[in-house]
Amino acid sequence: MNKELVIVIDFGGQYNQLVARRVRECSVYCEIYSYKTDLNKIRAMKPKGIILTGGPSSCYEEGAATCSPELFELGIPVLGLCYGAQLMNHVLGGKVERAAVREYGKTEVEVDASSPLFAGVSPKTVCWMSHFDYISRMAPGFEAVAVTANCPVAACQCPDRQLYAIQFHPEVLHTVEGSKMLYNFVRGICGCSGDWRMDSFVGEQVAAIREKVGNGRVLCALSGGVDSSVAAVLLSKAVGEQLTCVFVDHGLLRKNEGDEVEAVFGPQGNYHLNFIRVNAQERFYGKLAGVWEPEKKRKIIGEEFIRVFEEEAKKIGRVDFLVQGTIYPDVVESGLGGESAVIKSHHNVGGLPDCVDFREIIEPLRNLFKDEVRKVGLELGIPEHLVFRQPFPGPGLGVRIIGEVTAEKVKIVQDADAIYREEIARAGLDRDISQYFAALTNMRSVGVMGDERTYDYAVALRAVNTIDFMTAESTQIPWEVLQKVTSRIINEVSHVNRVLYDLTSKPPGTIEFE
């Protein structure tokens, strides 16, 4: 990909993806790399800018994540954020110490608007602080350009060396003018022109796919979700009749979703994808019988997907490439990008078996965030109601059923989820909430219905608002809507006598339950 590049160097903080996402909002391509990445590799990438992210340690502790002083001698602008700011000063001869007062939360910051980092930023602005340590002495050549009541160096700079350090987090929404600060860095200080756009992405990917595939045959894993649908249409545009799309109904889809997917992408739909539907519900239920552990369930579902595709490929004849709708957060959360711990494996990434019977896997969306995928979908002419449909995990309801997966539990969660989605749409909230669904807990509790004692399951409702699906807050759904949903689920769904609403944000939770 011949694009201007800014790289994020990850020291183990929770916001590395968010930083990269904010850079891309500036129309600048950005990737995440571990702090252990060799300096020669960084030099070879020729980035126009480098951003050092946060981390969970103190930079002066023995064994703490660090970087070479040479990183700051490459002649490339560097921006340090939080831990990255402290590390920059520590490595270059400053001093970082434990603060007498920890700063956490929204904080008023006074900035020096003459700094190129704060061009156009209000002299007093609200920023998000989260730190125990502080820069007690700046490195030689640095000057302070922002302060708070408790932090004498909320930001500092050494313009001659194009080095900038910010103690707070400009990438989070709580920092009111954070996007402007990051824009100032990547578009102003780094001099990026902003050549990362989805319209050009589509053309470049189509050309690249045609070159890679040649006369080969392509098999696409079509789930009907946003990611795989966009990947399928993109491949169809690139290679036409060389593409066959296999839709595996693993019995873990939303209510009636298998038929809906076939209606859109099958022979009667508007796309020519050589669509094949495989009904493998009982096969997946059998493999999942007695399995409770979430990661094991994900691995089983991922492996069975590939095995089904292998079988279908043999029926079709020679197949050279397998297409998957992997996106960038899948890659990073599976531990394959940056320095963060594995959060969960994705069936498109960490769930793949070791041996796959295809020449190569094509992942055309692997470098995109979710909202970028939607933009690609619109560029491809996919109808809005498909592009903006609710996100759905690859393992499906397998990760929305806590504990063992059975056909009975699948029906319960399908029916409850259908009611929930129907009432959210009736209330006109379906486009206002980023993601919402019902999950089946493994908790059973005593209830009373019709003067009789019951001992049935509890359904949990989840609804979150997010920009990038990397951080999320629970949605404040009107009470009357929740009451209506609860009443309908208890009255219409067998074996449910209790409905809960999940208020957990991400972090500390994830959006899905498993």
TACOR-V139618 format. One record per backbone hydrogen bond with DSSP energy under -0.5 kcal/mol. NH is the residue of the N-H (numbers start at 1). CO is the residue of the C=O. E is the energy in kcal/mol with one decimal. If there is no record, write none. Layout:
BEGIN
nh=NH co=CO e=E
nh=NH co=CO e=E
END
This chain:
BEGIN
nh=3 co=1 e=-1.8
nh=6 co=29 e=-2.1
nh=7 co=49 e=-2.1
nh=8 co=31 e=-3.0
nh=9 co=7 e=-0.5
nh=9 co=51 e=-3.2
nh=10 co=8 e=-0.6
nh=10 co=33 e=-3.2
nh=11 co=54 e=-0.8
nh=13 co=54 e=-1.4
nh=16 co=13 e=-0.6
nh=19 co=15 e=-2.4
nh=20 co=16 e=-2.0
nh=21 co=17 e=-2.7
nh=22 co=18 e=-2.3
nh=23 co=19 e=-2.0
nh=24 co=20 e=-2.1
nh=25 co=21 e=-1.5
nh=26 co=22 e=-0.6
nh=26 co=23 e=-1.4
nh=27 co=24 e=-2.2
nh=28 co=23 e=-1.1
nh=29 co=4 e=-0.7
nh=31 co=6 e=-1.3
nh=33 co=8 e=-2.9
nh=35 co=10 e=-1.5
nh=37 co=34 e=-1.8
nh=42 co=38 e=-1.8
nh=43 co=39 e=-2.5
nh=44 co=40 e=-2.3
nh=45 co=41 e=-1.4
nh=46 co=42 e=-0.7
nh=46 co=43 e=-1.0
nh=47 co=42 e=-0.7
nh=48 co=5 e=-3.4
nh=49 co=5 e=-0.8
nh=50 co=77 e=-2.2
nh=51 co=7 e=-2.6
nh=52 co=79 e=-2.8
nh=53 co=9 e=-2.4
nh=53 co=51 e=-0.5
nh=61 co=58 e=-1.9
nh=64 co=61 e=-1.8
nh=71 co=68 e=-1.8
nh=72 co=69 e=-1.4
nh=73 co=70 e=-1.9
nh=74 co=71 e=-0.8
nh=77 co=48 e=-0.5
nh=78 co=162 e=-2.2
nh=79 co=50 e=-2.6
nh=80 co=164 e=-2.8
nh=81 co=52 e=-2.8
nh=82 co=166 e=-3.0
nh=84 co=81 e=-2.6
nh=86 co=82 e=-2.2
nh=87 co=83 e=-3.1
nh=88 co=84 e=-2.0
nh=89 co=85 e=-1.7
nh=90 co=86 e=-2.7
nh=91 co=87 e=-3.1
nh=92 co=88 e=-1.6
nh=93 co=90 e=-1.1
nh=94 co=89 e=-3.7
nh=95 co=137 e=-3.0
nh=97 co=134 e=-2.2
nh=99 co=132 e=-3.0
nh=103 co=131 e=-1.6
nh=104 co=102 e=-0.6
nh=105 co=129 e=-2.8
nh=107 co=127 e=-3.1
nh=109 co=125 e=-3.2
nh=110 co=147 e=-2.8
nh=111 co=109 e=-0.6
nh=111 co=123 e=-2.5
nh=112 co=145 e=-2.8
nh=113 co=111 e=-0.9
nh=115 co=112 e=-2.1
nh=118 co=115 e=-1.4
nh=119 co=116 e=-0.7
nh=121 co=118 e=-2.2
nh=125 co=109 e=-2.6
nh=127 co=107 e=-2.9
nh=129 co=105 e=-2.6
nh=129 co=127 e=-0.7
nh=131 co=103 e=-2.2
nh=134 co=97 e=-2.6
nh=136 co=95 e=-1.4
nh=136 co=134 e=-1.0
nh=137 co=95 e=-1.9
nh=142 co=139 e=-2.0
nh=143 co=157 e=-2.1
nh=145 co=155 e=-2.8
nh=146 co=155 e=-1.1
nh=147 co=110 e=-2.1
nh=148 co=151 e=-2.3
nh=152 co=150 e=-0.5
nh=154 co=146 e=-2.2
nh=155 co=146 e=-1.3
nh=156 co=165 e=-2.3
nh=157 co=143 e=-2.2
nh=158 co=163 e=-2.9
nh=161 co=158 e=-1.6
nh=162 co=158 e=-0.5
nh=162 co=159 e=-1.0
nh=163 co=158 e=-1.6
nh=164 co=78 e=-2.6
nh=165 co=156 e=-2.7
nh=166 co=80 e=-3.3
nh=167 co=154 e=-3.0
nh=168 co=154 e=-0.7
nh=169 co=128 e=-2.4
nh=170 co=168 e=-0.7
nh=172 co=169 e=-0.7
nh=175 co=172 e=-1.5
nh=176 co=126 e=-1.8
nh=176 co=174 e=-1.0
nh=178 co=175 e=-1.8
nh=181 co=177 e=-1.5
nh=182 co=178 e=-2.3
nh=183 co=179 e=-2.3
nh=184 co=180 e=-2.4
nh=185 co=181 e=-1.7
nh=186 co=182 e=-2.7
nh=187 co=183 e=-2.6
nh=188 co=183 e=-1.0
nh=188 co=184 e=-0.6
nh=189 co=184 e=-2.5
nh=190 co=185 e=-3.0
nh=192 co=186 e=-2.1
nh=196 co=27 e=-2.2
nh=197 co=195 e=-0.9
nh=201 co=197 e=-1.7
nh=202 co=198 e=-2.0
nh=203 co=199 e=-1.4
nh=204 co=200 e=-2.4
nh=205 co=201 e=-2.8
nh=206 co=202 e=-2.5
nh=207 co=203 e=-2.0
nh=208 co=204 e=-2.4
nh=209 co=205 e=-2.9
nh=210 co=206 e=-2.2
nh=211 co=207 e=-2.0
nh=212 co=208 e=-2.3
nh=213 co=209 e=-3.0
nh=214 co=210 e=-2.2
nh=216 co=213 e=-2.7
nh=218 co=242 e=-2.8
nh=219 co=321 e=-3.0
nh=220 co=244 e=-3.0
nh=221 co=323 e=-2.4
nh=222 co=220 e=-1.1
nh=222 co=246 e=-2.0
nh=223 co=221 e=-0.7
nh=229 co=225 e=-2.2
nh=230 co=226 e=-2.4
nh=231 co=227 e=-2.3
nh=232 co=228 e=-2.4
nh=233 co=229 e=-2.3
nh=234 co=230 e=-2.4
nh=235 co=231 e=-2.4
nh=236 co=232 e=-2.4
nh=237 co=233 e=-2.1
nh=238 co=234 e=-1.4
nh=239 co=235 e=-3.2
nh=240 co=235 e=-0.5
nh=240 co=236 e=-1.8
nh=242 co=239 e=-1.9
nh=243 co=240 e=-1.9
nh=244 co=218 e=-2.4
nh=245 co=273 e=-1.7
nh=245 co=274 e=-0.7
nh=246 co=220 e=-2.6
nh=246 co=244 e=-0.5
nh=247 co=245 e=-0.6
nh=247 co=276 e=-3.5
nh=248 co=246 e=-0.7
nh=249 co=247 e=-0.7
nh=249 co=278 e=-2.8
nh=250 co=248 e=-1.2
nh=257 co=254 e=-2.2
nh=260 co=256 e=-1.8
nh=261 co=257 e=-2.7
nh=262 co=258 e=-1.9
nh=263 co=259 e=-2.1
nh=264 co=260 e=-1.6
nh=265 co=261 e=-2.8
nh=266 co=262 e=-2.1
nh=269 co=266 e=-2.0
nh=270 co=264 e=-0.8
nh=271 co=264 e=-0.5
nh=273 co=271 e=-0.9
nh=276 co=245 e=-2.7
nh=278 co=247 e=-2.9
nh=279 co=277 e=-0.5
nh=280 co=249 e=-2.0
nh=280 co=278 e=-1.0
nh=284 co=280 e=-2.0
nh=285 co=281 e=-2.5
nh=286 co=282 e=-2.2
nh=287 co=283 e=-1.7
nh=288 co=284 e=-2.0
nh=289 co=285 e=-0.8
nh=289 co=286 e=-0.6
nh=291 co=288 e=-2.1
nh=292 co=290 e=-0.5
nh=297 co=293 e=-2.2
nh=298 co=294 e=-2.3
nh=299 co=295 e=-2.4
nh=300 co=296 e=-2.5
nh=301 co=297 e=-2.6
nh=302 co=298 e=-2.7
nh=303 co=299 e=-2.6
nh=304 co=300 e=-2.6
nh=305 co=301 e=-2.1
nh=306 co=302 e=-1.7
nh=307 co=303 e=-2.5
nh=308 co=304 e=-2.5
nh=309 co=305 e=-2.2
nh=310 co=306 e=-2.6
nh=311 co=307 e=-2.1
nh=312 co=308 e=-2.5
nh=313 co=309 e=-2.6
nh=314 co=310 e=-1.9
nh=315 co=311 e=-1.4
nh=316 co=312 e=-2.0
nh=317 co=313 e=-2.1
nh=320 co=217 e=-2.0
nh=321 co=217 e=-1.9
nh=322 co=360 e=-2.0
nh=323 co=219 e=-2.8
nh=324 co=362 e=-2.1
nh=328 co=365 e=-0.6
nh=328 co=368 e=-2.4
nh=330 co=327 e=-0.7
nh=331 co=327 e=-1.4
nh=332 co=328 e=-2.4
nh=333 co=329 e=-2.8
nh=334 co=330 e=-1.1
nh=335 co=332 e=-1.8
nh=336 co=331 e=-2.1
nh=338 co=32 e=-0.6
nh=343 co=333 e=-2.2
nh=344 co=333 e=-1.3
nh=349 co=346 e=-2.1
nh=351 co=346 e=-2.4
nh=352 co=349 e=-1.2
nh=356 co=354 e=-0.6
nh=358 co=356 e=-1.8
nh=359 co=320 e=-1.0
nh=360 co=320 e=-1.4
nh=362 co=322 e=-3.2
nh=363 co=361 e=-0.5
nh=366 co=363 e=-1.6
nh=368 co=365 e=-2.3
nh=372 co=369 e=-0.6
nh=373 co=369 e=-2.0
nh=374 co=370 e=-1.9
nh=375 co=371 e=-1.6
nh=376 co=372 e=-2.1
nh=377 co=373 e=-2.4
nh=378 co=374 e=-2.2
nh=379 co=375 e=-2.3
nh=380 co=376 e=-1.9
nh=381 co=378 e=-1.3
nh=382 co=377 e=-2.3
nh=386 co=383 e=-1.3
nh=387 co=383 e=-2.2
nh=388 co=384 e=-2.8
nh=389 co=386 e=-1.1
nh=396 co=393 e=-1.7
nh=397 co=252 e=-2.9
nh=398 co=395 e=-1.7
nh=399 co=396 e=-1.7
nh=400 co=397 e=-1.3
nh=402 co=400 e=-0.5
nh=402 co=440 e=-2.7
nh=403 co=292 e=-0.5
nh=405 co=288 e=-0.6
nh=406 co=404 e=-0.5
nh=410 co=406 e=-2.3
nh=411 co=407 e=-2.1
nh=412 co=408 e=-1.9
nh=413 co=409 e=-2.4
nh=414 co=410 e=-2.5
nh=415 co=411 e=-2.5
nh=416 co=412 e=-2.4
nh=417 co=413 e=-2.5
nh=418 co=414 e=-2.3
nh=419 co=415 e=-1.8
nh=420 co=416 e=-2.2
nh=421 co=417 e=-2.7
nh=422 co=418 e=-2.0
nh=423 co=419 e=-2.4
nh=424 co=420 e=-2.2
nh=425 co=421 e=-2.0
nh=426 co=422 e=-2.2
nh=427 co=423 e=-1.8
nh=428 co=425 e=-1.6
nh=429 co=424 e=-2.4
nh=430 co=424 e=-0.5
nh=432 co=429 e=-1.1
nh=433 co=429 e=-1.4
nh=434 co=464 e=-0.8
nh=435 co=464 e=-1.7
nh=437 co=462 e=-2.1
nh=439 co=460 e=-2.9
nh=440 co=400 e=-2.9
nh=441 co=439 e=-0.7
nh=441 co=458 e=-1.9
nh=445 co=456 e=-2.5
nh=447 co=454 e=-2.3
nh=449 co=452 e=-2.5
nh=452 co=449 e=-1.2
nh=454 co=447 e=-3.0
nh=456 co=445 e=-1.5
nh=457 co=495 e=-2.2
nh=458 co=443 e=-1.5
nh=459 co=498 e=-2.6
nh=460 co=439 e=-2.7
nh=461 co=500 e=-3.0
nh=462 co=437 e=-2.7
nh=464 co=435 e=-2.6
nh=465 co=473 e=-2.9
nh=472 co=506 e=-2.5
nh=473 co=465 e=-2.2
nh=475 co=463 e=-2.3
nh=477 co=475 e=-1.5
nh=481 co=478 e=-0.8
nh=482 co=478 e=-1.9
nh=483 co=479 e=-2.5
nh=484 co=480 e=-1.9
nh=485 co=481 e=-2.5
nh=486 co=482 e=-2.7
nh=487 co=483 e=-2.6
nh=488 co=484 e=-2.3
nh=489 co=485 e=-2.6
nh=490 co=486 e=-2.4
nh=491 co=487 e=-1.9
nh=492 co=488 e=-2.8
nh=493 co=489 e=-2.3
nh=494 co=492 e=-0.6
nh=496 co=493 e=-1.0
nh=497 co=457 e=-2.0
nh=498 co=457 e=-1.0
nh=500 co=459 e=-3.0
nh=502 co=461 e=-2.8
nh=503 co=501 e=-0.5
nh=506 co=472 e=-2.6
nh=509 co=505 e=-2.2
nh=513 co=399 e=-0.7
nh=514 co=399 e=-1.1
END
